[in-house]
C-alpha cells in the first residue's frame, strides 16, 4: 500500500491547527512546517502531541515552506494542507483508494469555502492541486501565489476539503498586510510601470468586477459582497505599497528634509 504524508503549514495557530491535525490522522505521517520566524505560542507543542514531525522554515516564502515539507516527508504521496483546512472522512477514504491504485501523478481537490461563517459557492479557486506523488514533484514555485511543477498527468478528486477562511476582519487584515509587502516587492522587481492615480482606480474596479460579477459573489449574499469589496481593498494595499517602493528613497528623503528644516528653524529662532 502507498504511504501518505500530510504536510501542514502553520504559524501561531495553536487552536486552529487542532482540527487539521485530527483530520490528518488517517495518514502514515504528519509533517508540520513551522513558518516565518517560528511560532511563539503552543503550535509546535500541540502538533507534537499528534505525533507530527516539525520542520522549521524561517522565511516568508510559501513555495519554500512547501518544498521544505516535501524534503523531509517519507510518504510516497504528499497531501498539502493549511492550518485552516480540514479533511472530512469521505475525502480521506477517496484519497486512500486513489493512491493505492492511481491513474494520475497528482490530483486537484475541490474546496468547501466557509467565509465569515458562511459557505460561499463563488469564492476563489474552486480547486487546489494538493495531492501529489512525491517522485513526480519537481518543486513549488512562486513566493505568494505558489504552484507545484509536476511531472505527469493531473486528475480530479470528487470529495471536498473544508476551508475555514477568515473568521473575522482582524484576521483578514493581518494576513493582507503581511503578504501585500511581498506581492508589491515582486511587482517592483518585475519592473512594474510607475503607479499613477488612474492605475489604482483601474486595478480596484477590475478586481471588484471580477469577484462580484464574473465569479458571482453577489449570489452569496452579504458575505459575498463583503469579500468582493475586501478584495478590492486588498489590491489597493498591494499597489499602494508598490507606489511607496517606487518613490524610495525620495519618500524617505522628503521626511528627512522636513525634519531638518524644523530643526534648523528652531536653532535659528530667537525669542
Long-range contacts (C-beta under 8 A, 24 or more apart in sequence): 1-100, 2-75, 2-76, 2-77, 2-99, 2-100, 2-102, 3-28, 3-29, 3-74, 3-75, 3-76, 3-77, 4-28, 4-29, 4-75, 4-76, 4-77, 4-78, 4-79, 4-95, 4-96, 4-99, 5-29, 5-30, 5-31, 5-73, 5-74, 5-75, 5-77, 5-78, 5-79, 5-134, 6-30, 6-31, 6-79, 6-80, 6-81, 6-87, 7-31, 7-33, 7-66, 7-69, 7-70, 7-73, 7-78, 7-79, 7-80, 7-81, 8-32, 8-33, 8-47, 8-52, 8-81, 8-82, 8-83, 9-33, 9-35, 9-62, 9-65, 9-66, 9-69, 9-80, 9-81, 9-82, 9-83, 10-34, 10-35, 10-39, 10-43, 10-47, 10-83, 11-35, 11-36, 11-38, 11-39, 11-43, 11-83, 12-39, 12-40, 12-41, 12-43, 13-39, 13-41, 13-43, 13-83, 13-84, 14-39, 14-41, 14-42, 14-43, 14-45, 14-46, 16-83, 16-84, 16-164, 17-43, 17-46, 17-47, 17-83, 18-46, 19-86, 20-81, 20-82, 20-83, 20-84, 20-85, 20-86, 21-46, 21-47, 21-50, 21-52, 22-50, 23-86, 23-87, 23-88, 23-92, 24-50, 24-79, 24-81, 24-87, 25-50, 26-87, 26-92, 26-96, 27-75, 27-79, 28-75, 29-53, 29-73, 29-74, 29-75, 31-55, 31-69, 31-72, 31-73, 33-57, 33-65, 33-66, 33-68, 33-69, 35-59, 35-60, 35-65, 36-60, 60-143, 60-178, 60-182, 61-143, 62-140, 62-142, 62-143, 62-144, 62-146, 63-139, 63-140, 63-141, 63-142, 63-143, 63-146, 64-140, 66-140, 66-146, 66-148, 67-139, 67-140, 70-134, 70-137, 70-140, 73-134, 75-134, 76-133, 76-134, 76-135, 77-131, 77-132, 77-133, 77-134, 78-131, 78-132, 78-133, 78-134, 78-137, 79-130, 79-131, 80-130, 80-131, 80-132, 81-130, 81-161, 82-163, 84-163, 84-164, 84-165, 85-111, 85-161, 85-162, 85-163, 85-164, 86-161, 86-162, 86-164, 87-161, 87-162, 88-159, 88-160, 88-161, 88-162, 90-159, 91-157, 91-159, 91-160, 91-161, 93-159, 94-157, 94-158, 94-159, 95-131, 95-157, 98-131, 98-155, 98-157, 99-131, 99-133, 102-133, 102-155, 103-153, 103-155, 104-152, 104-153, 104-154, 104-155, 105-132, 105-133, 105-136, 105-150, 105-151, 105-152, 105-153, 105-154, 106-131, 106-132, 106-133, 106-136, 106-137, 106-148, 106-150, 106-152, 106-153, 106-154, 106-155, 107-131, 107-132, 107-154, 107-155, 107-156, 107-157, 108-154, 108-155, 108-156, 108-157, 109-157, 109-159, 109-160, 109-161, 110-156, 110-157, 110-158, 110-159, 110-160, 110-161, 111-160, 111-161, 111-162, 111-163, 112-160, 112-161, 112-162, 112-163, 113-163, 113-165, 114-162, 114-163, 114-164, 114-165, 115-165, 115-166, 115-223, 115-227, 116-166, 116-167, 116-168, 116-223, 116-226, 117-167, 117-223, 118-220, 118-221, 118-223, 120-217, 120-220, 120-223, 120-224, 120-227, 121-216, 121-219, 121-220, 122-215, 122-216, 122-217, 122-219, 122-220, 122-224, 123-165, 123-215, 123-217, 123-220, 123-224, 123-227, 124-215, 127-156, 128-161, 129-154, 130-161, 131-157, 143-182, 143-186, 144-179, 144-182, 144-183, 144-186, 172-230, 176-233, 176-234, 176-237, 177-237, 180-234, 180-237, 180-238, 180-241, 181-241, 183-238, 183-241, 184-238, 184-239, 184-241, 184-242, 184-244, 184-245, 185-245, 187-238, 187-239, 187-242, 188-242, 188-245, 188-246, 192-242, 192-246, 194-246, 195-239, 195-242, 195-243, 195-246, 199-239, 200-236, 200-239, 200-240, 203-235, 203-236, 203-239, 204-232, 204-233, 204-235, 204-236, 205-232, 207-231, 207-232, 207-234, 207-235, 208-232
